[in-house]
């Protein structure tokens, strides 16, 4: 856990004053707590987790529960009004901007987000959907359908765009 926390520190501007770092650290602390088998100790330490969760919500607007499944190297790029549903699954090396909601859409199930995904400011990813690997979600987009790998989603509701790979200089 300490190794992950050190990597989180470097990724979040190497500043303990970054509220996004507080949210990620509290998430890691909560996941660590779930591994404690002695229930009275876990119960007592969970009170500190809950108090931190509330403090982080009030100061930064970030809601990130320990029940959420998150891969390596999550980067909350800007703090402020980020809400992630406890049932959501987020892959490795994902970047999330401010004002993002990852949650449910009137039915059971939360989004499953692949690896190397970037979610732009103000985007909403809702419902029992799957976002593929290497996906970019544009700012202020509403994603309510599955997005395949290597795509860009933009619009309200979001449409899938596939951009051709950039040609190397000298190729025609």
C-alpha positions as CSV (number, residue, x, y, z in Angstrom):
1,X,0.0,0.0,0.0
2,X,2.8,2.4,0.8
3,X,4.4,1.9,-2.6
4,X,1.1,2.8,-4.3
5,X,0.6,5.8,-2.1
6,X,4.1,7.1,-3.0
7,X,3.3,6.7,-6.7
8,X,0.0,8.5,-6.1
9,X,1.9,11.3,-4.5
10,X,4.2,11.8,-7.5
11,X,1.3,11.5,-9.9
12,X,-0.8,14.2,-8.1
13,X,1.8,17.0,-8.3
14,X,3.9,15.8,-5.4
15,X,1.9,17.9,-3.0
16,X,0.0,16.7,0.1
17,X,-2.1,19.8,-0.3
18,X,-3.8,18.4,-3.4
19,X,-7.4,17.3,-2.5
20,X,-7.4,14.7,-5.3
21,X,-4.5,13.0,-3.6
22,X,-6.5,13.0,-0.3
23,X,-9.4,11.2,-2.1
24,X,-7.1,8.5,-3.6
25,X,-5.2,8.0,-0.4
26,X,-8.4,7.6,1.6
27,X,-9.6,5.1,-1.0
28,X,-6.4,3.1,-0.6
29,X,-6.8,3.3,3.2
30,X,-10.4,2.0,2.9
31,X,-9.3,-0.9,0.7
32,X,-6.6,-1.7,3.2
33,X,-9.2,-1.7,6.0
34,X,-11.3,-4.3,4.3
35,X,-8.4,-6.7,4.6
36,X,-8.3,-6.4,8.4
37,X,-10.0,-9.6,9.8
38,X,-10.4,-8.6,13.4
39,X,-13.8,-6.9,13.2
40,X,-13.6,-4.6,16.3
41,X,-10.4,-3.0,15.0
42,X,-11.8,-2.7,11.5
43,X,-14.9,-1.1,12.8
44,X,-13.0,1.5,14.8
45,X,-10.6,2.4,11.9
46,X,-13.5,2.5,9.5
47,X,-14.9,5.5,11.5
48,X,-11.7,7.4,10.6
49,X,-12.2,6.4,6.9
50,X,-15.8,7.6,7.0
51,X,-14.8,10.9,8.6
52,X,-12.2,11.4,5.9
53,X,-14.7,10.6,3.2
54,X,-17.0,13.3,4.5
55,X,-14.2,15.8,4.9
56,X,-12.9,15.2,1.4
57,X,-16.5,15.5,0.0
58,X,-16.9,18.9,1.7
59,X,-13.5,20.3,0.8
60,X,-13.0,18.9,-2.7
61,X,-16.4,17.6,-4.0
62,X,-14.8,14.1,-4.7
63,X,-16.8,11.0,-3.8
64,X,-14.7,7.9,-4.2
65,X,-15.8,4.9,-2.1
66,X,-13.6,2.0,-1.1
67,X,-16.0,-0.5,-2.7
68,X,-15.1,0.9,-6.2
69,X,-12.6,-1.3,-8.0
70,X,-9.7,0.7,-9.3
71,X,-6.7,-0.4,-11.3
72,X,-3.1,1.0,-11.0
73,X,-2.2,4.6,-11.5
74,X,-5.6,6.4,-11.2
75,X,-5.1,10.1,-11.8
76,X,-7.7,12.6,-10.7
77,X,-6.4,15.4,-12.7
78,X,-8.4,18.3,-11.2
79,X,-10.4,17.9,-8.1
80,X,-13.9,19.2,-7.8
81,X,-17.3,17.5,-8.2
82,X,-16.1,14.0,-9.1
83,X,-18.6,11.3,-8.3
84,X,-17.8,7.6,-8.8
85,X,-20.4,5.0,-8.0
86,X,-19.3,2.3,-5.5
87,X,-20.0,-0.5,-8.1
88,X,-18.0,1.1,-10.9
89,X,-14.8,-0.6,-12.1
90,X,-12.0,1.5,-13.4
91,X,-8.9,0.1,-15.2
92,X,-5.2,0.9,-15.1
93,X,-3.8,4.3,-16.0
94,X,-7.1,6.2,-16.2
95,X,-7.3,10.0,-16.0
96,X,-10.4,11.8,-14.8
97,X,-11.0,15.5,-15.0
98,X,-13.3,17.6,-12.8
99,X,-17.1,17.6,-12.8
100,X,-17.2,13.9,-13.9
101,X,-19.9,11.5,-12.9
102,X,-19.4,7.7,-13.2
103,X,-22.6,6.1,-12.0
104,X,-25.9,4.4,-12.6
105,X,-28.8,5.3,-14.9
106,X,-32.1,4.3,-13.3
107,X,-31.2,0.6,-13.7
108,X,-28.9,-1.9,-12.0
109,X,-25.3,-1.8,-12.9
110,X,-22.5,0.7,-13.1
111,X,-19.9,1.4,-15.8
112,X,-16.8,-0.8,-16.4
113,X,-14.0,1.3,-17.7
114,X,-11.0,-0.2,-19.4
115,X,-7.3,0.7,-19.2
116,X,-5.7,3.9,-20.5
117,X,-9.0,5.9,-20.6
118,X,-9.2,9.7,-20.3
119,X,-12.5,11.2,-19.2
120,X,-12.8,15.0,-20.0
121,X,-14.2,17.7,-17.7
122,X,-18.0,17.5,-17.2
123,X,-18.4,14.1,-18.8
124,X,-21.1,11.7,-17.5
125,X,-20.6,8.0,-17.9
126,X,-23.9,6.3,-16.8
127,X,-25.4,2.9,-16.7
128,X,-24.4,-0.7,-17.1
129,X,-22.0,0.0,-19.9
130,X,-18.4,-0.9,-20.9
131,X,-15.8,1.6,-22.0
132,X,-13.0,-0.1,-23.9
133,X,-9.2,0.4,-23.6
134,X,-7.4,3.4,-25.0
135,X,-10.6,5.5,-25.1
136,X,-10.9,9.3,-24.9
137,X,-14.2,10.7,-23.7
138,X,-14.6,14.4,-24.7
139,X,-15.6,17.1,-22.2
140,X,-19.3,17.4,-21.4
141,X,-20.2,14.2,-23.2
142,X,-23.0,11.9,-22.0
143,X,-21.9,8.3,-22.4
144,X,-24.8,5.8,-22.1
145,X,-23.8,3.1,-24.5
146,X,-20.7,0.8,-24.8
147,X,-17.6,2.4,-26.4
148,X,-15.2,0.0,-28.2
149,X,-11.4,0.0,-27.8
150,X,-9.3,2.7,-29.4
151,X,-12.1,5.2,-29.9
152,X,-13.1,8.7,-29.0
153,X,-16.6,9.4,-27.6
154,X,-18.1,12.9,-27.8
155,X,-21.5,14.6,-27.8
156,X,-24.8,14.3,-26.0
157,X,-25.5,11.5,-26.3
158,X,-21.9,10.5,-27.1
159,X,-21.2,9.1,-30.6
160,X,-18.1,7.0,-31.3
161,X,-15.4,8.4,-33.5
162,X,-12.4,6.4,-34.8
163,X,-9.5,8.6,-35.8
164,X,-6.9,7.1,-38.1
165,X,-3.4,6.8,-36.6
166,X,-1.2,9.7,-37.4
167,X,1.2,9.0,-40.3
168,X,4.8,9.2,-39.6
169,X,6.7,12.0,-41.3
170,X,7.8,11.0,-44.8
171,X,4.9,8.5,-45.3
172,X,2.2,9.3,-47.9
